[in-house]
């Protein structure tokens, strides 16, 4: 029948009641349920909420486990979440977990960088010397936890410098003799 042929596009084997049973080798078999009935269709790419699994006998569209996942890489690893959800490490969340911040443009949760405390200010130096006249520069730093560094997280300033007054004159006066 004409209806049967429409349901069997790309099929190698087709059932009048259940649609495609086997697809041509490059296509994916998408199976969905309607009540207790099951239908098959051969597709080039799997629809949202499914991912393709290539096999020796048949290529299948497999449903993502999470209902909030729009596209997944594997059953349990989401790559894009549905609206109102945020993606973090392959999972979808309504709110980003602690230590992360929502990125509205990408709908992803990004690790927030919490650097450690500032170090003490360094010695005041001018041209790499701790003696001289007038002004020099001193610096301080703070460390970032290893986990935040690995994620490539945007961090606040990790190094600060400020002007400082040199405390002692270099031996031999302010000017060095040209030699």
N, C-alpha and C positions, 0 to 999 in steps of 0.2 A: 504494500500500500504506500501511497505518497507520504503519509505521516511517519511510517516506519523508516523510510529512506532519509527523511529530515533528521530523525533522531540517531541515525547510524553513520553520519558523516565522519570519515576517518577511521571507522571500525573495520577490524578484520573479522570479528564475530559479533553478531548482534542478536538480541532477543527482542521479540515483539513486546513482551511485558516489561523488560528491564533495561532496554536500550543497549548500549555498547557493553561488551564483555571483555573484548580484547581490542587494542588499538594498534595502528601502524607503529613501527619501532621508534619514530621521533616524537610521537604524541604522548600526552599524559592521560591516564584514565582517571576521570573525576567521578566519584560515586557520592551521591547524596541520598538522604532518606526523606520520605514523605510519609509520615505515620509508620506503618510496618513495611511499606514498599521501598525498594531500593532501585535507583536508576543510575545508569552509567552513561558517560559522554566523553568523547575524545577531544582534547583541547591542546593547543600549542603551548599555552602558559596557564599556570594554575591561577585561579581567581583570588582576590583578597581573602585573607584568613586561612590560606593554604600554602604549602610549599611543595615543590616537585622532588620526588625521589626516583632516581633512575635505577632500574634493576635489570637483571639478565633476561627475565621472562616478560616483565611488564613495568612501565613507568607509571607511577601513581601520584596523584595529588593527595597529600596528607594534610589533615586539618591541624592548625596551630592549637596547642593545648589551651592557651589562655583566650577567653572570649573577648578580652580587651585588646588583643593583638591584631593589627591590620595586615602585617606581613611578617613572616618568620623565616629564619634560616634553617631551623630544625624544629621539631615538635615543641621544645622547651626554650628556644632562644628567639625572642622577638627582635625584629629590626625596625619596625615602625608600629606605633600604638594608634588606636582609634582616638578620635577627638575626646577631649576632657581627660586624657591619660598622658603620663610622662614616661619616657623610656629611660631606664637605668640598668646597665649591665644585663641587657637581654630580657628584662622584665618590665611590665607596665604597672604604673602606680597612679592613683588619683592625686596624691601629694608626694613630692619628692622626699626621700628618706633624710633623716638628720645628717648633717655634714655635707649636704648637697643643696644646690639652688636650681630652680626651674628656669630653663631657657625658652621663653615663649616662641621665638622664631623657629626653633628646631623641635620643640616639644620634648626636650631631653632634660635629664637632671645632670648637672655638672658638679663635680667635687668642688667644695670650697676649700680654699687654702688657709690654714690656720698656722702661721709661722710661730716659732718659739719666741722667747723673750729676747730683747735687744742685749747685745754684749756691752761691756763698758766701752767708753770712748777710747780710741787709740791715743798714743802720744801725739802731740802737736808737731807736725813736720812741715818743712819748706824745702822743696827740691830734694826730697828723701833724706834730709838732715833734721835732727832734733834740736839744732841750735841755729841761731840767726837772729835777725831783727824784724820787728813789726809782726806781719801776719803769716800764719801757716794754715794747715787744714788738718782736721782730725776726723776719723771715721768710726762707725760702729756697724755691726752686722747682726742678722738673726737667721737662724737655720729653719729649713722647711722639713717637716716629717717626710720620710722616704716614700710613703704611700702617695702623698700629694705630688711629689716630683715625678713619679712614674706615670701618673694620669695626664701630665701636661697641663695641669690646672693653672689658671691665671691667678697669680699671687700679688699681694700688695708689695710695696718696696721692701727689699731685703738688705739694702745698703743705704746708709745716710752719711752725708758729709756736712761739715760746717766749718766756718772760719774760726780760727783761734789765735790768741796772742802768743807769740813765741816767748818762752819764759827765760831763756838764757842766751847770751851772745856767744858766737863761736869764738874759740881761742884765736888770737891774731887779728881781731877786729872784724868789722863788717865787710870789708872788701878784701878779696883775695888778690894777691899780687900776680900780675900777668907773668907767666914764666916761660 
